[in-house]
Amino acid sequence: MTEDTQQAPVPVGLAEAFWYWLKLGFVSFGGPTGQIAMMHQDLVERRRWISERRFLHALNYCMLLPGPEATQLATYIGWMMHRTRGGIIAGVLFVLPSMFILMAFTWIYLVFGNVPLVAGILYGIKPAVTAIVVFAAYRIGSRALKNGVLWAISAAAFVAIFAFRVPFPYIVLAAGIIGAIGGRVAPSRFVTGGGHGAAGRSYGAAIIDDDTPTPAHARFAWPRFIGFSTAGLALWAGLMLWLYALHGWQGTLTQIGWFFTKAALLTFGGAYAVLPYVYQGGVETYGWLTPTQMIDGLALGETTPGPLIMIVTFVGFVGGWTKQLFGADAASLVWAGVAGGAVATFFTFLPSYLFILIGGPLVEATHGDLKFTAPLTGITAAVVGVILNLAAFFTWHVLWPGGFGGRFEWFSALAGLAAFIALIKYKAGIISVILACGAAGLAYTLLL
C-alpha cells in the first residue's frame, strides 16, 4: 500500500456521482457478472469510494433479494454515499439508458425484422442465444448443486415445469419451503458458499471503509421504515389505479403492470431464472408476443447495456404494439410500444429500489455477518432446473422451427454447438459470441 492510498479520497459530491452512474448506464455490458466486476474495479480498486469488505457485504445482501443484483448493488452504494437521492439516481441511471436503447432496437426489429439483412443476422443469433441459456444453466448449476439433495430439487423443478406445466411461482414457493425445512433437518446439505466470497485484500483507505461508522440515514429507524414502505406502496397502487381507471382491469397496460409486479418478486437467481415465467405469461397466457419474438428479445437484451432483465422492456413494447393500444397507424403503434415498455420497466424495478431503501438499514446493522439462507439455497437449485427447461424450449424452436415433423436446422445446430464451446472452453464474451454468430447467419442466408 502506497502513501497515497493510506489516505481516504476526498468525499465525492452528488454531481460527480451522478455523472459516474450515468456513464455506467451506457457501458454496463457483460451481464451481472461483468457489471459487478466493473463496479468493483471502479469503486473499490480505482476510485476507492467503498472498501472491498463493505462492497461484498452489500453484494451478498443483493444476492439474497429477488431482482437484478447489479442494479440493486448500484442503488445500495449510491444510497450509502448520498442518502435516498443518491440511491434513486444510481438505480435509475443504471437502467434508463438501456431502456431507451432497447426501445429503439425493438422498434427497428418490429419494423425491419423481415428485411433479409436483419433476418439473416437474427437467424445466426438465435442458436447463440440458445447456447448462452444452456451455459447459464451450467454456470449456475456448477456453483449451486453441491450434493444429491440439491440435484434432486433441480431435477424435480425441471420435470414440474416441463412435463406438468407447473407455474413458476409455485416451484419457487415449494423450493423455498423445502430449503427452510432442510436447513433445520439436514443443514449441511443446504449450506453453500457465501455469495461472492469474503474480502481478501485492501486497495487502500476508502471513503466508506471497513471501520467507517454507519451514517445516520443508514441506521434503522421505525419511522423511516414505515415511511418508505408506505410511500412505495402508494406509488405502486397509485399507478395501478390510474391504469385501471383508464383501461380497466383487463386492459393490456393494467395487466402488464400487474404481471411484471409479480415477476419482480420472483427473480431469485437472476434474469435467466425469471425468463420462463415471463415466457409463460407473455407468450402463453396473454399472447403479447410469439415464441420466436421471445428468443429475439433475449438476443437484443444480451447486446444492450444494463441488466438482462431489461428484456421486460422488449416484452412490454411488443405487447403494447401487438395489442394496438392506441390504434393501428404507425405513430400509434410506436406510442403503444413505448407505453407498454415503460410500464413493464417501472413495475419490474420499483420493488428492487424499495428493497434497498427499506432493507438497507437492517443490513448495515448486521455488517460482517450476512450469509445465504437455506430457503434461498433450495430456490437456487430449483432455478437451475427451470433454466434447463427454458434451454429445451429454445432448442426446440431453433432447431425445429416448423415442429418436430419439419426440417431440421443443421446450420443452427452447428452454430449453437460452436457458441457453447466458445463460451465454456475458450471463455469467450457473450457479445463476441452473438456478433460472430450473427455474422455467420447473415453470410449463410446470403449464400442460399
N, C-alpha and C positions, 0 to 999 in steps of 0.2 A: 504494500500500500504506500503510495507516494504522499509527500507532504500536502499536495493539492487535494487529495481525496480524504485526508483526515478531517478537513473542514466541510461541513454540510453546505450544499449550494445555497445561494440566496433564494428565499421563498419566491415561488412563482405566482405572478398575478393572474387574475381570471382571464384577461385578454390574451396573454401568452398561451394559457391552457386552451382557450377557445381555438386558436389557430392550429395548435397541435392536433386536437381532436378532429378538426375539420380535415386537415391533411390526411390523418389516419383513415377517415371515412372513404377517401378516394384511392388509397393504396393498400387496403387491408384484404389482399388476396391470400389464397392458400388455406381457406377453411379455418376452423377454430384453432387447430394446432399451429398453423402459420401465424395467425393473428395474435395468439398468446405469446408466441416466440418473439414476434415483432415488438409487442408492448414490453416484454421483458428486456429486450435489447435496448430499447429507447429509454424506458422509465427507470429500470433498475441499474443497468450497466452504464449507459452513457449520460443520461440527464440526472440520475440519482434522485428522482422525486420520491421514491419509496424503496425501502430495503427489500432484499430478496425474501427474508422471512415474513415480512408483512404482506408482500406480494403473493406468496404462496398461501398464506393464511386466508387472504381474500379469495384466491382462486379455488381453494378447497371448499369454501362455502358456496361459491357459484356453481361448482360441480355437483353439489347436493340438490340444487334447485331445478325445477323444470324451466326450460327456456335456454336460449343461446348463451353459453358460459362466457364467451369472449365479450359479447355486448354487456353482460352483467358485470364482468370484471372492469371494463372501462368505466361503467357507471359508478361502481364501488370506489375506484380510485379518484374519479372526479368528485364524488361526494365527500370522501375523506379530506380532500385538499381544499375544496371550496363550497362546502355545505350543499344544500339542496340544489341551488343553481348550478353548481359545478357538476353534480351528478346528472342532472337533466341535460345539460349541454353535452357532456361526454357521451351519454347514451343515445341522444337524438342524432348527434353528428356522426356517430358510428354507423347509423342506419340510413340517414336521409339521402346522402349521395347515391348509395346503392339503390334505393327505392326509385329515384328519378331515372337513373341509368337503366334499370331493369324495365321500367315502364316504356322507355324509348325503344329498347330492344324488343319488347313484347309487341309493340305496335308494328315495328318492322317485320317481325315474324308473322303476325296475322295478315298483314297487307301483302308482303312479298314472299311468304313462305313457300309458295308453289313455283316461284321463278326457278328455272333449272340451276342457276348458280347457287342459290340459297338451299334448295332441295338437296343438291349434291353434297354440300357441306354437312347438312343435318344428317344425311344418310351415313356419313362416316362417323359422326359424333355419337349416334345412338349406341353402337356397340361399346364405345369408350365409356359412356355413362354406365352401362351395364357392368363393365369391368370395375368401375370405380365403386359401385354399390357392393359388389362381391368383395372387393378389397376392404371396404369399410367394415363389413361383417367379420372378415378375417382379423383386421386390426383390433377391433373392439373385443372379439372373442378371445384372442390370444392373451389379452390383459385380464379379461373378466372371468373366463371359465377355467378356474384353477383346480376343480375337483369334480367328481362324478355327480354330486348333487346339483351343482350349477349347470353342468352339461344336460342333466335330465330336465331342469327347468327350461333351458333354452329349447330343447327338442320338443317339450310339451307345448311351448308357446308357438313354435313353427307349425305343429300339427293342428293346434287350435285355430289359428288364423287361416292356414292353407286348406285344410280339409273340412273344417266345421264353420268357417267364416265367423268366428267369434269376434265381436267388435274389440278394437284395440284398447279402449278404456277398461274393459273387464279383464283383459290379460294383465294390464299394469296393476290393477287392484289385486288380482289373485296373486301375482308375483310378489307384491309388497307384503301381503298377509303371510305368504309362505316364508318370506325373508324374516319378518318380525318373529314368527313362531320359531323358525330355525335358528335365529340368533340366540334364543333362550335355550333351546333343546340341544343344539349342536353348534355352539358359537364358532368353533374352529373352522367349520365349513362355510361360514358367512363372513369371514374376516378377509378383506383384501387390502391391497396397498392403499396408503393414504393419499388418494388423489394423484397429484403430480410429485409426490415425494416431499422430502424435507429440504430446507435450505442448507446448502453445503458450503457456501463461501460468502464473503463480503466483498462488495465492489467499492467500499468506502462509505463515509458518513452520508446519510440520505436526509432529505427534508423530513420525511416520515420514517424515522429509524426504528430499530428494534425496541429501544427504550424510550421512544418519544411518547409522552403521555397522551392518552386518548383525548382529543379535543372535546369541548363541551357539547358541540352539536352531535357528536358520535356516541355520547353516553345515553344509556337507556333512560327514558322518562315516559311514564304512562300518558301524560297529556299529548306528547309528540306522537306516540304510538297510535293513540286513538284518533288524533287529528289527521295523520297521513292515511290511516285506514278509512276514515270517513270520507276524506277528500277523494281518494282513489275510487271508492265505491260510488260516490256521487258522480264522478267524471264518467265512469263506465255506464252507470244507469242512465245518466242524462242523455248520452249519445244514443244508447239503445232505445230510449223512449222517443227521442226525436226521429230516429229511423222508423220506429213503429208507427208514429203519428203520420209520417209521410207515405209509407209504403205498406203498412200492415205487417202482421207477424210473419206471413208467408212471403213477403216481399224479398227479392233477391238480396238487397243490401242488408236488410234486417237479419236474414239467415246467414249471410257472410259474417256479420258481426258476432252472432251467437255461436256459429260453428268454430270460428277462429279463437273465440274466448276459451272454448273447451280445449282446442288444440294447444293453446298456450300453456295450459295446466298439465299437459301430457308429454312434454318434450324432454322426458328423462332420457339421458343418453345421447343427446344432440339431435340435429336435424334429421339424420337418417332414420332415427327411431320413430319420428312422428310422420314421416312420409307415407307409410302405409295407411295411417289414419286419414291424412289429407287425401290420399287416393280414394279411400272408401267413400269419403264424403263428397269430394269434388267430382269424381267420375261416376260412382255407382249410385249414390243417394240423390244428389242434386243435379247431375248432368251439366255441370258448369264447363267441363272440358272433356276431351276424349283421352283414352289411354296413350295414344301417340303424342298428344299435346303435353301430357304429364311428363313423358320422357324428355321431350324437347325443352320443357320448362326447367327440368333439373339441369340440363346441359347449359342453358342460359344462366342459371343460378351459379353454376360452377365457374363461369367465365367472367363474372362481375365481382367487384369488391363487396365487402360486407359479409355477414353471416349467411350460410347456405339456407337457413330458414327463410331467407328473403324470397324463396320460391312461392311463399304465400302471396306476395305481391303479384307474381305471374298468374297464380290461380285466380285471385280476385279480379285482376284485369281481364283475363279471358272470360271469367264468369259474367262480369258486367257487360262485356262486348257480346257474348253469345246470347244472353237474355235480352239484348237490345233495350236496356232500361229506359233510355230517353228517345228512342226512335231508331230507324234503320239507315238514315243518311250518314255519310262519313263522319261529319263533325260530332253527331250524337253518339256514334259508336265509340269515338275516342273519349268523349267525356264520361260515357258509361264505364269504359275500361279504367279510366283514372279514378273514378269514384269507387269502383269495386276494389282496385288495388290499394287505394288509400285506407279504406275501411278495414280490409284484411290485415294490413300492416299495423294499423293503430291498435286493433284488438289483440293482435298477437304479441305486441311488445309492451303494452300497458302493464300487464301483470309482472313482467320482468323488472321494470323500473320500480314498481311498488315493493317487490320482494327485497330490493336493496334498501330503499328508503325506510321501509318498516322494520326489516330484519337486521340491517347492518349494525345497529347499536347492540343487539343481542350477541352478534358475532364478535364484536370488539370486546365484549365482556368475557368471552371465552378465548381470548387471544392465546395462541400456543397450544390449544388442546382440542382442536376440531378434527373429527375423523368421519369416515364414511359409516353410515348406519347399515345394519343388516337388511332392513327393507329395501334400501337402495341397491344393495348387492343383488338381491333377488330380482329386482326390476331390471337391472343392467343385464343379468343373464337372460331374462326373457326378451329383452330388446334385441339380442343377437339373433334369436330365432325369428323375430319379426322382420329384421333386416334381410335375412336369408329368404323369407317369403317374398319380399319386395324384389330381390335379385331374381328369383324364379319367375316373377311376373314380368319383369323387364326382358329377361332372356326369351321367354315365350313370344312376346310381341315383337322382338327384334329379329329373332331367327325364323319365326314362322308368322310373318305379318298377316297372312291370309288364313291362319289357323293351321292345326297340325296336318290337315289334308292338303295344304297348299305347298308352294315351293319353299325349299329350304335355302336360306341366305348364306351361302358359303363365304362370301366376302365379309359379311358381318361376323361370322363365327371366327374367321382368321384375324380380323381386326380386333375383336374383343379379346381373343387369346393373347395377341401381341401386346395390347394395352395392359392386360393383367400382369404379364411377365415384366413389362417395363416398370410397373408400379411396385411389384413385390420383390423383384430381384435387383433391378437397377435403381430403385428409389427415385424414379422419375417424378417430376412435379405434375400435379393434376392438370394444370393449364397447358403444360407442354404436351401431355398425352392427348388432350382434347384437340389442340391445334393440329397435331400430327395426324390424328385420325380424320379430322375434318378435311385436311388437305388430301389425304388418301381417298376419302369418299368422293370428293369433287373430281379428282383425276380419274377414278374408276367410272363414275357416271358419264364423264365426257368421252371416255373411250368406248362406251357401249354403243 
